[in-house]
Amino acid sequence: MNGSAQDELGVTLARFVDWARRQGWRYQAAPVHLRHLERFLRRRAVQRLADVDAALLGEYQRCLSLQRSAATVRGYLSTLRALWRYLLKEELVAQDATQGLVPLRSDYFEPHLYSTHQLRCVQRATRAAIAQPCGPWQRLSRWTYHAAFGLMRDCGLRVSEACRLNVDDYDPNARTLHIERTKFFKTRRIPLPRSTCNVLDQYLQHRQRLLGDSVQALDALFVSMRGRRLGRGAFESRFKQLLSELGLYRPRRRQGRTVFGSTNLHALRHSYAVRTLERWQRQGREVERLLPLLSGYLGHVKVSYTKHYLHLTPTLRQLASERFAQLVLPRLDHGGAFGDDE
C-alpha cells in the first residue's frame, strides 16, 4: 500500500471527526473507535473506505466481540453507522456497508462476590500495614486506604462517591454520612455501622495530628501522602495491588456470552447488596418489602436498578430452601400447603 493511500484513509477519518464535532457530537470515544478501525483496515491492506463491504465489517464486528463486551461493541458500531452516513452524504461510498451488521445480544454479567474470608483478609492486611514501621506520611496513606476500603465494604458506596466525600459529610455524633448529588443526581444521608465510625474516627485523629491546621484548608475526606484528594485511579490501583499481594486478584474473563467480573473495587458494592439480602433471609424478614430501603441506601432511583446487584448465591439458595421448609412443611402436615384437600 502506497503512502498516498494510507494518507487518504487517515484523512477521511479525520475529516469525519471534524464534521461530527461541528454537528455537536459529544461522543469522546469516537476517535478511539476510528483509530481501532483504521488499524484493522491497514492490517487487511484496505486502501480506501469505498473498498469496505458488509462482509469485511462483519469480520470486524466478530473481532470486536471476541475482545470486548456487547455494550462496548455497540458503541463501536454506533460510530461506524455514523461514519457511513457521513460517507454517503459526501458521496465517498456508493452503499451503506453497515446494513449487514448483526444486532448483538446483551452479555450476561456475573460480578465477583467477595466471601467473608476474602473481606477479612483485605481488612487484616490494611490494618497490619498501618502497624509496620514507616514514615508519618506513609502511615497517613495506609490509614486512608484502610478507612476508605472499609467504608466501601461496609456501606456499598460507589468508588466515585468515596472520592468526592468531604470531611464535613461525616457526622461522628449522629454516625451518618451525607452523600451529595452523585449518580442520578440523588442526595442521601446514610447511617454507618459503629465499627466503621470507629475506623473513620481513628483515621481523622491521625490525620489531624499530622496535618494540623492545614486540614482546615482541605475539604477532602480521603487524602494522599501529599495531602491531596485521592482520585478513583489511585483507589483502584492500590486495591488491585493489595489483592495481588494476597493472591486474591482475578482478572475479568469471558466464557461464551457470560462475562465474569474481576476482583475490583466496584465488586464490593455488589457484595454488600448480596450480604444484606442474606442477612435479611437469616432474620426471616420480608425481602420484597425491604428492597426499597436497600435501594435508597445504595442511592438508586428505582428498585429495578438495585435488583441488578442481587445475585442468587449458594447461601441465598440454601436460606430460601430452609425458609420454604419452615413455612410450607407444617401446612403440609395439616392438610396441604394451599388449603384442605377436596
C-alpha positions as CSV (number, residue, x, y, z in Angstrom):
1,M,0.0,0.0,0.0
2,N,1.5,3.4,-1.0
3,G,1.8,6.4,1.2
4,S,-1.0,8.4,-0.6
5,A,-3.5,5.6,0.1
6,Q,-2.5,5.5,3.7
7,D,-3.0,9.2,4.0
8,E,-6.3,9.1,2.2
9,L,-7.7,6.6,4.8
10,G,-6.5,8.7,7.7
11,V,-7.5,12.0,6.2
12,T,-11.1,10.8,5.6
13,L,-11.5,9.6,9.1
14,A,-10.1,12.9,10.5
15,R,-12.5,14.9,8.3
16,F,-15.4,12.8,9.6
17,V,-14.3,13.6,13.2
18,D,-14.1,17.3,12.5
19,W,-17.6,17.2,10.8
20,A,-19.1,15.3,13.7
21,R,-17.7,17.8,16.2
22,R,-19.2,20.7,14.2
23,Q,-22.6,18.8,14.4
24,G,-22.3,18.9,18.2
25,W,-21.2,15.3,18.9
26,R,-20.3,14.6,22.5
27,Y,-19.0,11.1,22.0
28,Q,-15.5,11.4,23.1
29,A,-14.8,7.7,22.4
30,A,-15.4,8.1,18.6
31,P,-11.7,8.9,17.8
32,V,-10.7,5.8,19.7
33,H,-13.1,3.7,17.8
34,L,-11.9,5.1,14.5
35,R,-8.2,4.5,15.3
36,H,-9.1,0.9,16.1
37,L,-11.0,0.6,12.8
38,E,-8.1,2.2,10.9
39,R,-5.6,-0.3,12.3
40,F,-7.9,-3.2,11.4
41,L,-8.2,-2.0,7.8
42,R,-4.5,-1.4,7.4
43,R,-3.7,-4.9,8.5
44,R,-6.0,-6.1,5.7
45,A,-4.4,-3.8,3.2
46,V,-7.6,-1.8,2.6
47,Q,-6.7,1.4,0.9
48,R,-10.0,3.3,0.8
49,L,-13.2,3.2,2.8
50,A,-15.0,2.8,-0.5
51,D,-13.4,-0.7,-0.7
52,V,-15.0,-1.8,2.6
53,D,-18.0,-4.0,2.2
54,A,-20.5,-5.6,4.5
55,A,-18.5,-8.9,4.8
56,L,-15.4,-7.0,6.0
57,L,-17.4,-5.0,8.5
58,G,-19.0,-8.3,9.7
59,E,-15.5,-9.7,10.2
60,Y,-14.6,-6.5,12.2
61,Q,-17.7,-7.0,14.4
62,R,-16.7,-10.6,15.1
63,C,-13.2,-9.5,16.1
64,L,-14.6,-6.8,18.4
65,S,-17.0,-9.3,20.1
66,L,-14.1,-11.6,21.0
67,Q,-12.3,-8.8,22.8
68,R,-15.0,-6.5,24.2
69,S,-18.3,-6.6,26.0
70,A,-21.6,-6.3,24.0
71,A,-22.2,-2.8,25.4
72,T,-18.7,-1.7,24.3
73,V,-19.2,-3.2,20.8
74,R,-22.5,-1.3,20.4
75,G,-20.6,1.9,20.9
76,Y,-18.1,1.0,18.2
77,L,-20.9,0.0,15.8
78,S,-22.8,3.3,16.5
79,T,-19.6,5.2,15.4
80,L,-19.4,3.0,12.3
81,R,-23.0,3.8,11.3
82,A,-22.5,7.5,11.8
83,L,-19.3,7.3,9.7
84,W,-21.1,5.6,6.8
85,R,-23.9,8.2,7.0
86,Y,-21.3,10.8,6.5
87,L,-19.6,8.9,3.7
88,L,-22.9,8.5,1.9
89,K,-23.7,12.2,2.3
90,E,-20.3,13.2,0.9
91,E,-20.7,10.6,-1.9
92,L,-17.5,8.9,-0.9
93,V,-19.1,5.5,-1.0
94,A,-22.0,4.1,-3.0
95,Q,-23.5,1.7,-0.5
96,D,-24.0,1.5,3.2
97,A,-21.8,-1.3,4.4
98,T,-23.2,-1.2,7.9
99,Q,-26.5,-2.6,6.7
100,G,-25.2,-6.2,7.3
101,L,-24.1,-5.7,10.9
102,V,-25.8,-8.2,13.2
103,P,-27.7,-7.0,16.3
104,L,-25.9,-8.1,19.4
105,R,-27.3,-9.9,22.3
106,S,-26.6,-8.5,25.7
107,D,-23.8,-10.1,27.7
108,Y,-24.8,-11.7,31.0
109,F,-22.5,-10.1,33.6
110,E,-21.6,-12.1,36.6
111,P,-19.8,-9.9,39.1
112,H,-17.2,-11.2,41.6
113,L,-18.8,-11.6,45.0
114,Y,-16.3,-11.4,47.9
115,S,-16.5,-14.1,50.5
116,T,-16.4,-13.3,54.2
117,H,-12.9,-14.8,54.3
118,Q,-11.7,-12.6,51.4
119,L,-13.1,-9.4,53.0
120,R,-11.4,-10.3,56.3
121,C,-8.1,-10.9,54.6
122,V,-8.2,-7.5,53.0
123,Q,-9.2,-5.8,56.3
124,R,-6.4,-7.6,58.2
125,A,-3.8,-6.7,55.5
126,T,-4.7,-2.9,55.5
127,R,-4.7,-2.9,59.3
128,A,-1.4,-4.7,59.5
129,A,0.2,-2.3,57.1
130,I,-0.5,0.6,59.5
131,A,1.4,-1.2,62.3
132,Q,4.5,-1.7,60.1
133,P,7.5,0.7,60.6
134,C,7.2,3.6,58.2
135,G,7.3,7.4,58.0
136,P,4.4,9.6,59.2
137,W,3.2,10.4,55.6
138,Q,3.2,6.7,54.6
139,R,1.3,5.9,57.7
140,L,-1.3,8.5,56.8
141,S,-1.6,6.9,53.3
142,R,-2.1,3.5,54.8
143,W,-4.7,4.8,57.2
144,T,-6.5,6.4,54.3
145,Y,-6.8,3.2,52.3
146,H,-7.8,1.2,55.4
147,A,-10.6,3.6,56.2
148,A,-11.8,4.1,52.6
149,F,-11.8,0.4,51.7
150,G,-13.7,-0.3,54.9
151,L,-16.3,2.3,54.2
152,M,-16.9,1.0,50.7
153,R,-17.1,-2.6,52.0
154,D,-19.5,-1.8,54.9
155,C,-21.8,0.7,53.1
156,G,-21.7,-0.3,49.5
157,L,-20.5,3.1,48.3
158,R,-19.6,3.8,44.7
159,V,-15.9,4.4,44.2
160,S,-16.8,7.9,42.8
161,E,-18.8,8.7,45.9
162,A,-15.9,7.8,48.2
163,C,-13.6,10.0,46.1
164,R,-15.9,13.1,46.4
165,L,-16.5,12.8,50.1
166,N,-15.6,15.8,52.3
167,V,-14.8,15.9,56.0
168,D,-18.0,17.7,56.8
169,D,-20.0,15.0,55.1
170,Y,-19.2,12.7,58.1
171,D,-21.1,13.3,61.3
172,P,-19.4,11.4,64.1
173,N,-22.1,12.2,66.7
174,A,-25.0,11.0,64.6
175,R,-22.9,8.3,62.9
176,T,-24.2,9.3,59.5
177,L,-22.6,10.1,56.1
178,H,-24.0,12.7,53.7
179,I,-23.6,11.9,50.0
180,E,-24.2,14.9,47.8
181,R,-25.8,14.6,44.3
182,T,-23.9,11.6,42.9
183,K,-25.2,9.3,40.1
184,F,-28.8,10.0,39.1
185,F,-28.3,13.4,40.9
186,K,-29.5,11.9,44.1
187,T,-28.5,13.1,47.6
188,R,-28.8,10.9,50.6
189,R,-27.8,10.6,54.2
190,I,-27.0,7.0,55.4
191,P,-26.3,5.6,58.9
192,L,-22.9,4.0,59.4
193,P,-22.1,0.9,61.4
194,R,-20.3,1.7,64.7
195,S,-17.2,-0.3,63.7
196,T,-16.9,1.8,60.5
197,C,-17.3,5.0,62.5
198,N,-14.5,3.9,64.9
199,V,-12.1,3.4,62.0
200,L,-13.0,6.8,60.5
201,D,-12.5,8.5,63.8
202,Q,-9.1,6.9,64.2
203,Y,-8.1,7.9,60.7
204,L,-9.3,11.6,61.2
205,Q,-7.4,11.8,64.5
206,H,-4.2,10.6,62.9
207,R,-4.7,12.9,60.0
208,Q,-5.3,15.9,62.4
209,R,-2.1,15.1,64.3
210,L,-0.1,15.0,61.1
211,L,-1.6,17.8,59.0
212,G,-2.7,20.1,61.9
213,D,-4.3,23.4,60.9
214,S,-3.7,22.7,57.2
215,V,-6.6,20.2,57.3
216,Q,-9.0,23.1,57.6
217,A,-7.9,24.3,54.1
218,L,-8.6,20.9,52.6
219,D,-12.2,19.6,52.3
220,A,-11.5,16.1,51.0
221,L,-12.1,13.3,53.4
222,F,-9.5,10.9,51.9
223,V,-6.2,12.4,51.1
224,S,-2.8,11.2,49.7
225,M,0.6,11.4,51.3
226,R,0.8,14.9,49.8
227,G,-2.4,15.9,51.4
228,R,-4.4,16.0,48.2
229,R,-7.7,14.5,47.4
230,L,-7.4,10.9,46.1
231,G,-8.9,10.0,42.8
232,R,-10.6,6.9,41.5
233,G,-7.4,5.7,39.8
234,A,-5.4,5.8,43.0
235,F,-8.0,3.8,44.9
236,E,-8.4,1.1,42.2
237,S,-4.7,0.8,41.6
238,R,-3.9,0.3,45.3
239,F,-6.8,-2.2,45.8
240,K,-5.6,-4.2,42.8
241,Q,-2.1,-4.2,44.2
242,L,-3.4,-5.3,47.6
243,L,-5.4,-8.2,46.1
244,S,-2.4,-9.3,44.0
245,E,-0.2,-9.4,47.1
246,L,-2.8,-11.5,48.9
247,G,-3.3,-13.8,45.9
248,L,-6.9,-12.8,45.6
249,Y,-6.8,-10.9,42.3
250,R,-8.8,-12.4,39.4
251,P,-9.0,-10.6,36.0
252,R,-12.1,-10.1,34.0
253,R,-12.8,-13.1,31.7
254,R,-15.4,-14.1,29.2
255,Q,-17.0,-17.5,28.7
256,G,-19.4,-17.5,25.7
257,R,-21.7,-14.6,26.3
258,T,-21.1,-14.6,30.0
259,V,-18.6,-12.0,31.4
260,F,-17.2,-12.8,34.8
261,G,-16.2,-9.6,36.5
262,S,-12.7,-9.0,38.0
263,T,-12.0,-8.6,41.7
264,N,-12.3,-4.8,41.6
265,L,-13.5,-2.1,44.0
266,H,-16.9,-1.9,42.5
267,A,-17.4,-5.6,43.3
268,L,-17.5,-4.5,47.0
269,R,-20.8,-2.8,46.2
270,H,-22.3,-6.0,44.6
271,S,-21.1,-8.0,47.6
272,Y,-22.6,-5.5,50.1
273,A,-26.0,-5.9,48.4
274,V,-25.9,-9.7,48.4
275,R,-24.7,-9.8,52.0
276,T,-27.6,-7.6,53.1
277,L,-30.0,-9.9,51.3
278,E,-28.5,-12.9,53.1
279,R,-28.8,-11.2,56.4
280,W,-32.5,-10.4,55.9
281,Q,-33.1,-14.0,54.9
282,R,-31.4,-15.3,58.0
283,Q,-33.6,-12.9,60.1
284,G,-36.7,-14.2,58.4
285,R,-37.5,-10.7,57.1
286,E,-39.8,-10.0,54.1
287,V,-37.2,-9.2,51.5
288,E,-39.5,-7.7,48.8
289,R,-40.8,-5.1,51.3
290,L,-37.3,-4.1,52.4
291,L,-35.8,-3.8,48.9
292,P,-36.9,-0.1,48.6
293,L,-34.8,0.6,51.8
294,L,-31.8,-1.1,50.3
295,S,-32.4,0.9,47.0
296,G,-32.4,4.2,48.9
297,Y,-29.3,3.3,50.9
298,L,-27.4,2.5,47.7
299,G,-28.6,5.7,46.0
300,H,-30.8,4.2,43.3
301,V,-33.8,5.9,41.9
302,K,-35.6,2.7,41.1
303,V,-35.8,-0.7,42.8
304,S,-35.1,-2.3,39.5
305,Y,-31.7,-0.8,39.5
306,T,-31.0,-2.4,42.8
307,K,-32.1,-5.8,41.6
308,H,-29.2,-5.6,39.1
309,Y,-26.9,-6.0,42.1
310,L,-28.7,-9.0,43.6
311,H,-27.5,-12.5,42.5
312,L,-28.5,-15.9,43.6
313,T,-25.7,-17.4,45.6
314,P,-25.4,-20.9,47.1
315,T,-26.0,-19.3,50.6
316,L,-29.2,-17.5,49.4
317,R,-30.4,-20.7,47.8
318,Q,-29.9,-22.6,51.0
319,L,-31.6,-19.9,53.1
320,A,-34.5,-19.7,50.7
321,S,-34.9,-23.5,50.9
322,E,-34.8,-23.5,54.7
323,R,-37.4,-20.7,54.9
324,F,-39.6,-22.5,52.4
325,A,-39.5,-25.6,54.5
326,Q,-40.3,-23.7,57.7
327,L,-43.4,-22.1,56.1
328,V,-44.7,-24.9,53.9
329,L,-43.9,-28.2,55.6
330,P,-46.1,-27.5,58.7
331,R,-49.0,-26.7,56.4
332,L,-48.4,-30.0,54.5
333,D,-48.6,-31.9,57.8
334,H,-52.0,-30.2,58.5
335,G,-53.8,-30.7,55.2
336,G,-51.8,-29.3,52.4
337,A,-49.9,-26.2,51.5
338,F,-52.8,-24.5,49.7
339,G,-55.7,-25.5,51.8
340,D,-57.6,-28.6,52.7
341,D,-57.7,-31.4,50.2
342,E,-61.0,-31.6,48.4
